[in-house]
Amino acid sequence: MNSHLPASLTLSFTGFSQRGGCTDHHADGWGIAFFEGDDTTPGKGVRHFVDREGASTSPIANMLRSYPIKSHNVVAHVRKATVGAVTLENCHPFVRELWGRYWVFAHNGDLKDYRPALHGSFRPVGNTDSELAFCWLLQELAKSHAGVPSVDELSRTLSELVPQIAKYGTFNFLLSNGQALWAHASTKLYYVLRQHPFTEVHLKDEDIDVDLADLNGPDDRLAIVVTEPLTTNEDWVAMAPGELTVFVDGAIARCSNARCEPGCQFVSACSRASTNIAATSNPV
């Protein structure tokens, strides 16, 4: 999730966590990381929870379903182990520090014969291809920029680095530094943009209806990116294979999708979204 104002993820997390062993088979651990903040400035501190138990039965997940998460950027993951054992250190999302900010990363897919050279300070703790890719990305970002780059500069560098990993297999991922949320689709990712006027939504994994207009104001806006849509009655947009999109303040800031308007690649607008697409101070 990426939000314009500090946002609650209670409803979406309630449905999402059921996919960790109840409505889906991703029961080999789960995790969530969110940059917590209570004002209009995105927070730098990260709350990070992981559990090797499936999210649908995890006591930690049960606690978070009622915890008042308030964040501009949230990354959550339910795992089906393909590379690496079912252990705590292999649970996504992974967290590292770079340029005095925390970075959070989660990956869906498999990378075959991926063995990059790591010669910097970023090393995997577990034995997943996902954490290895994250460490290499941060290593190369650090090599590419002498100081703290802008979101635009980061997006341009990532657009050069990501294909070097994606050629090894399926590389759907979410990446956030608390300022923005980058999403890359290799096979399957969807996003939805919520704004005023808000409507009623129905969860796909729980028989729950919520009128978002009761929870949000006209200044709220929110983007949610998922592997599978969380609701049955919203206009989820399928990202194209190879698409790298960055969300800032609950709206699309950069998009590499060729279906966008000419000249849109890594510019400040996308033909599928406008700058007033909204998020929420209490969104779900």
Kinemage of the C-alpha trace (Angstrom):
@kinemage 1
@onewidth
@group {chain A} dominant
@subgroup {mainchain}
@vectorlist {calphas} color= white
{ca met a 1} P 0.000 0.000 0.000
{ca asn a 2} L 1.049 3.560 -0.735
{ca ser a 3} L -1.016 6.392 0.717
{ca his a 4} L -1.191 10.183 0.594
{ca leu a 5} L -2.092 10.392 4.303
{ca pro a 6} L -1.334 7.957 7.167
{ca ala a 7} L -3.655 5.075 6.386
{ca ser a 8} L -5.157 2.088 8.127
{ca leu a 9} L -4.856 -1.271 6.378
{ca thr a 10} L -7.244 -3.164 8.642
{ca leu a 11} L -9.773 -4.354 6.052
{ca ser a 12} L -7.277 -5.249 3.323
{ca phe a 13} L -4.982 -7.056 5.764
{ca thr a 14} L -7.947 -9.011 7.139
{ca gly a 15} L -8.660 -10.420 3.697
{ca phe a 16} L -5.015 -10.732 2.643
{ca ser a 17} L -3.990 -12.735 5.714
{ca gln a 18} L -6.592 -15.398 4.909
{ca arg a 19} L -4.524 -16.294 1.862
{ca gly a 20} L -1.824 -17.613 4.174
{ca gly a 21} L -3.303 -21.110 4.433
{ca cys a 22} L -7.081 -20.556 4.432
{ca thr a 23} L -8.279 -19.304 1.030
{ca asp a 24} L -4.904 -19.974 -0.620
{ca his a 25} L -1.937 -22.314 -0.120
{ca his a 26} L 0.740 -19.729 0.763
{ca ala a 27} L 1.166 -21.044 4.313
{ca asp a 28} L 4.975 -21.253 4.658
{ca gly a 29} L 5.364 -18.063 6.665
{ca trp a 30} L 4.309 -14.462 6.273
{ca gly a 31} L 5.392 -10.964 7.175
{ca ile a 32} L 4.513 -7.299 7.128
{ca ala a 33} L 6.555 -4.098 7.396
{ca phe a 34} L 5.167 -0.593 7.601
{ca phe a 35} L 6.651 2.849 7.962
{ca glu a 36} L 4.617 4.176 10.847
{ca gly a 37} L 3.669 7.834 10.918
{ca asp a 38} L 0.838 9.957 12.286
{ca asp a 39} L 1.186 13.138 10.230
{ca thr a 40} L 1.479 14.160 6.592
{ca thr a 41} L 5.216 13.401 6.455
{ca pro a 42} L 5.994 9.710 5.777
{ca gly a 43} L 7.613 8.057 8.782
{ca lys a 44} L 11.196 6.728 8.644
{ca gly a 45} L 10.799 4.122 11.388
{ca val a 46} L 9.651 0.603 10.446
{ca arg a 47} L 7.569 -1.889 12.379
{ca his a 48} L 8.494 -5.338 11.049
{ca phe a 49} L 6.694 -8.589 11.912
{ca val a 50} L 7.437 -12.042 10.468
{ca asp a 51} L 6.233 -15.526 11.431
{ca arg a 52} L 6.972 -18.965 10.009
{ca glu a 53} L 3.364 -19.965 10.727
{ca gly a 54} L 0.685 -19.361 8.095
{ca ala a 55} L -0.914 -15.916 8.279
{ca ser a 56} L -4.445 -17.276 8.596
{ca thr a 57} L -3.595 -18.973 11.918
{ca ser a 58} L -0.711 -16.840 13.181
{ca pro a 59} L -1.323 -15.181 16.574
{ca ile a 60} L 0.783 -12.221 15.373
{ca ala a 61} L -1.422 -11.789 12.308
{ca asn a 62} L -4.491 -12.025 14.513
{ca met a 63} L -3.117 -9.207 16.670
{ca leu a 64} L -2.389 -7.028 13.627
{ca arg a 65} L -5.909 -7.480 12.247
{ca ser a 66} L -7.049 -5.219 15.085
{ca tyr a 67} L -3.856 -3.151 15.488
{ca pro a 68} L -4.383 0.467 14.342
{ca ile a 69} L -1.707 0.506 11.615
{ca lys a 70} L -1.159 4.053 10.375
{ca ser a 71} L 1.285 4.281 7.504
{ca his a 72} L 2.058 5.856 4.145
{ca asn a 73} L 3.761 2.667 2.899
{ca val a 74} L 3.070 -0.971 3.788
{ca val a 75} L 4.541 -4.185 2.341
{ca ala a 76} L 3.021 -7.553 3.320
{ca his a 77} L 3.758 -11.062 2.034
{ca val a 78} L 2.430 -14.610 2.426
{ca arg a 79} L 4.939 -17.258 1.411
{ca lys a 80} L 4.883 -20.536 -0.445
{ca ala a 81} L 8.406 -21.916 -0.081
{ca thr a 82} L 10.120 -22.780 -3.369
{ca val a 83} L 13.711 -21.735 -2.605
{ca gly a 84} L 14.859 -21.884 1.013
{ca ala a 85} L 13.498 -23.721 4.038
{ca val a 86} L 10.433 -22.725 6.054
{ca thr a 87} L 12.328 -20.663 8.617
{ca leu a 88} L 11.904 -17.247 10.176
{ca glu a 89} L 14.896 -15.753 8.355
{ca asn a 90} L 13.367 -16.708 4.999
{ca cys a 91} L 10.081 -14.880 5.618
{ca his a 92} L 9.394 -11.773 3.562
{ca pro a 93} L 9.462 -8.815 3.619
{ca phe a 94} L 13.164 -8.232 4.155
{ca val a 95} L 14.492 -5.004 5.681
{ca arg a 96} L 17.859 -3.276 5.184
{ca glu a 97} L 19.300 0.228 5.713
{ca leu a 98} L 20.704 2.367 2.892
{ca trp a 99} L 21.492 6.115 2.937
{ca gly a 100} L 20.039 6.435 6.429
{ca arg a 101} L 16.643 5.006 5.458
{ca tyr a 102} L 15.102 1.584 5.849
{ca trp a 103} L 14.261 -0.332 2.670
{ca val a 104} L 11.610 -3.068 2.558
{ca phe a 105} L 11.343 -5.745 -0.143
{ca ala a 106} L 9.037 -8.687 -0.936
{ca his a 107} L 9.213 -11.002 -3.952
{ca asn a 108} L 6.833 -13.458 -5.585
{ca gly a 109} L 8.391 -15.923 -8.029
{ca asp a 110} L 11.444 -18.085 -8.680
{ca leu a 111} L 14.898 -17.131 -9.944
{ca lys a 112} L 16.789 -20.047 -11.521
{ca asp a 113} L 20.588 -20.293 -11.234
{ca tyr a 114} L 20.768 -16.767 -9.858
{ca arg a 115} L 24.163 -16.257 -8.243
{ca pro a 116} L 25.170 -12.587 -8.335
{ca ala a 117} L 28.477 -11.362 -6.971
{ca leu a 118} L 28.006 -9.654 -3.612
{ca his a 119} L 31.007 -7.587 -2.589
{ca gly a 120} L 29.423 -4.817 -0.534
{ca ser a 121} L 27.857 -4.651 2.899
{ca phe a 122} L 24.557 -6.276 1.892
{ca arg a 123} L 24.459 -10.012 2.594
{ca pro a 124} L 21.509 -12.417 2.868
{ca val a 125} L 20.729 -13.841 6.291
{ca gly a 126} L 18.536 -16.646 4.944
{ca asn a 127} L 18.906 -18.766 1.819
{ca thr a 128} L 16.194 -17.496 -0.528
{ca asp a 129} L 16.676 -16.191 -4.052
{ca ser a 130} L 14.458 -13.260 -2.998
{ca glu a 131} L 16.742 -11.923 -0.270
{ca leu a 132} L 19.739 -12.452 -2.551
{ca ala a 133} L 18.098 -10.297 -5.234
{ca phe a 134} L 17.268 -7.612 -2.659
{ca cys a 135} L 20.863 -7.467 -1.441
{ca trp a 136} L 22.164 -7.168 -4.999
{ca leu a 137} L 19.687 -4.379 -5.820
{ca leu a 138} L 20.759 -2.345 -2.803
{ca gln a 139} L 24.425 -2.993 -3.535
{ca glu a 140} L 24.027 -1.717 -7.086
{ca leu a 141} L 21.913 1.273 -6.019
{ca ala a 142} L 24.641 2.255 -3.559
{ca lys a 143} L 27.263 1.955 -6.304
{ca ser a 144} L 25.193 4.042 -8.735
{ca his a 145} L 24.639 7.089 -6.526
{ca ala a 146} L 27.165 8.994 -4.407
{ca gly a 147} L 24.443 10.583 -2.287
{ca val a 148} L 20.761 10.199 -1.581
{ca pro a 149} L 19.003 10.227 -4.969
{ca ser a 150} L 15.514 11.476 -5.768
{ca val a 151} L 12.616 9.097 -6.383
{ca asp a 152} L 12.946 9.892 -10.091
{ca glu a 153} L 16.654 9.002 -10.114
{ca leu a 154} L 15.984 5.807 -8.171
{ca ser a 155} L 13.280 4.834 -10.651
{ca arg a 156} L 15.632 5.311 -13.590
{ca thr a 157} L 18.358 3.233 -11.951
{ca leu a 158} L 15.917 0.470 -11.000
{ca ser a 159} L 14.648 0.357 -14.588
{ca glu a 160} L 18.213 -0.585 -15.607
{ca leu a 161} L 18.882 -3.025 -12.763
{ca val a 162} L 15.614 -4.971 -12.594
{ca pro a 163} L 15.856 -6.602 -16.066
{ca gln a 164} L 19.255 -8.015 -15.068
{ca ile a 165} L 17.472 -10.059 -12.378
{ca ala a 166} L 14.186 -10.710 -14.216
{ca lys a 167} L 15.974 -12.632 -16.970
{ca tyr a 168} L 16.570 -15.423 -14.435
{ca gly a 169} L 12.870 -16.143 -13.894
{ca thr a 170} L 9.748 -14.716 -12.302
{ca phe a 171} L 10.417 -11.422 -10.546
{ca asn a 172} L 7.230 -9.837 -9.219
{ca phe a 173} L 8.263 -7.572 -6.351
{ca leu a 174} L 7.397 -4.631 -4.106
{ca leu a 175} L 10.070 -2.247 -2.805
{ca ser a 176} L 9.686 0.763 -0.527
{ca asn a 177} L 11.959 3.211 1.280
{ca gly a 178} L 9.079 4.948 3.072
{ca gln a 179} L 8.921 7.700 0.440
{ca ala a 180} L 7.596 5.658 -2.474
{ca leu a 181} L 6.445 2.168 -3.432
{ca trp a 182} L 7.992 0.509 -6.501
{ca ala a 183} L 6.139 -2.417 -8.078
{ca his a 184} L 7.520 -4.666 -10.828
{ca ala a 185} L 5.389 -7.222 -12.657
{ca ser a 186} L 7.030 -10.225 -14.236
{ca thr a 187} L 3.906 -12.366 -14.561
{ca lys a 188} L 1.063 -11.068 -12.413
{ca leu a 189} L 0.422 -7.966 -10.312
{ca tyr a 190} L -2.707 -5.827 -9.955
{ca tyr a 191} L -3.297 -2.392 -8.470
{ca val a 192} L -6.305 -0.302 -7.519
{ca leu a 193} L -6.422 3.439 -6.885
{ca arg a 194} L -8.975 4.722 -4.374
{ca gln a 195} L -10.126 8.302 -4.183
{ca his a 196} L -13.107 10.530 -3.460
{ca pro a 197} L -15.946 9.755 -4.010
{ca phe a 198} L -15.428 6.464 -2.211
{ca thr a 199} L -17.720 3.474 -2.720
{ca glu a 200} L -18.647 0.259 -0.939
{ca val a 201} L -16.217 -2.634 -1.405
{ca his a 202} L -16.639 -6.374 -0.875
{ca leu a 203} L -13.696 -8.523 0.214
{ca lys a 204} L -12.897 -11.541 -1.939
{ca asp a 205} L -11.493 -13.669 0.907
{ca glu a 206} L -13.984 -12.690 3.640
{ca asp a 207} L -17.727 -12.059 3.423
{ca ile a 208} L -17.337 -8.426 4.447
{ca asp a 209} L -18.717 -5.232 2.908
{ca val a 210} L -17.392 -1.807 3.895
{ca asp a 211} L -18.476 1.610 2.681
{ca leu a 212} L -15.188 3.475 2.237
{ca ala a 213} L -17.057 6.785 2.222
{ca asp a 214} L -17.696 6.303 5.952
{ca leu a 215} L -13.964 6.106 6.615
{ca asn a 216} L -12.412 8.609 4.245
{ca gly a 217} L -12.480 12.283 3.380
{ca pro a 218} L -12.087 14.180 0.098
{ca asp a 219} L -8.314 14.623 0.566
{ca asp a 220} L -7.608 10.921 1.007
{ca arg a 221} L -6.047 8.788 -1.702
{ca leu a 222} L -4.573 5.295 -1.721
{ca ala a 223} L -2.939 2.732 -4.009
{ca ile a 224} L -2.924 -1.000 -3.258
{ca val a 225} L -0.807 -3.480 -5.259
{ca val a 226} L -1.448 -7.231 -4.998
{ca thr a 227} L -0.838 -10.551 -6.730
{ca glu a 228} L -4.588 -11.224 -6.787
{ca pro a 229} L -7.358 -8.604 -6.340
{ca leu a 230} L -8.584 -8.297 -2.748
{ca thr a 231} L -12.099 -7.130 -3.614
{ca thr a 232} L -14.704 -8.296 -6.108
{ca asn a 233} L -16.260 -4.978 -7.098
{ca glu a 234} L -13.350 -2.627 -7.817
{ca asp a 235} L -11.520 -1.853 -11.053
{ca trp a 236} L -8.218 -3.619 -10.467
{ca val a 237} L -5.664 -2.901 -13.203
{ca ala a 238} L -3.423 -5.749 -14.398
{ca met a 239} L 0.187 -4.639 -14.751
{ca ala a 240} L 1.927 -5.675 -17.953
{ca pro a 241} L 4.900 -8.095 -17.888
{ca gly a 242} L 8.050 -6.039 -17.419
{ca glu a 243} L 6.157 -3.016 -16.110
{ca leu a 244} L 7.858 -1.010 -13.356
{ca thr a 245} L 5.592 1.516 -11.658
{ca val a 246} L 6.290 3.810 -8.717
{ca phe a 247} L 3.528 5.089 -6.459
{ca val a 248} L 3.926 8.299 -4.449
{ca asp a 249} L 1.256 9.949 -2.282
{ca gly a 250} L -1.306 7.320 -3.282
{ca ala a 251} L -0.998 7.945 -7.034
{ca ile a 252} L 1.127 6.776 -9.963
{ca ala a 253} L 4.241 8.924 -10.200
{ca arg a 254} L 6.218 6.931 -12.762
{ca cys a 255} L 5.212 4.182 -15.181
{ca ser a 256} L 7.170 2.148 -17.741
{ca asn a 257} L 4.089 0.631 -19.372
{ca ala a 258} L 4.156 1.010 -23.150
{ca arg a 259} L 0.343 1.298 -23.127
{ca cys a 260} L 0.653 4.718 -21.487
{ca glu a 261} L 0.723 7.937 -23.408
{ca pro a 262} L 3.766 8.625 -25.628
{ca gly a 263} L 6.647 9.952 -23.574
{ca cys a 264} L 5.145 8.673 -20.321
{ca gln a 265} L 8.046 6.429 -19.360
{ca phe a 266} L 9.307 7.698 -16.005
{ca val a 267} L 7.541 11.022 -16.305
{ca ser a 268} L 5.113 12.477 -13.843
{ca ala a 269} L 1.820 11.213 -15.239
{ca cys a 270} L 0.243 8.061 -16.613
{ca ser a 271} L -2.720 7.804 -18.958
{ca arg a 272} L -4.459 5.429 -16.549
{ca ala a 273} L -4.289 7.742 -13.550
{ca ser a 274} L -4.280 11.429 -12.720
{ca thr a 275} L -2.453 13.251 -9.958
{ca asn a 276} L -5.623 13.651 -7.900
{ca ile a 277} L -6.267 9.924 -7.569
{ca ala a 278} L -6.978 9.557 -3.891
{ca ala a 279} L -5.983 7.511 -0.879
{ca thr a 280} L -7.174 7.753 2.687
{ca ser a 281} L -6.399 8.701 6.248
{ca asn a 282} L -8.385 5.676 7.395
{ca pro a 283} L -8.401 3.533 4.244
{ca val a 284} L -8.971 -0.198 4.007
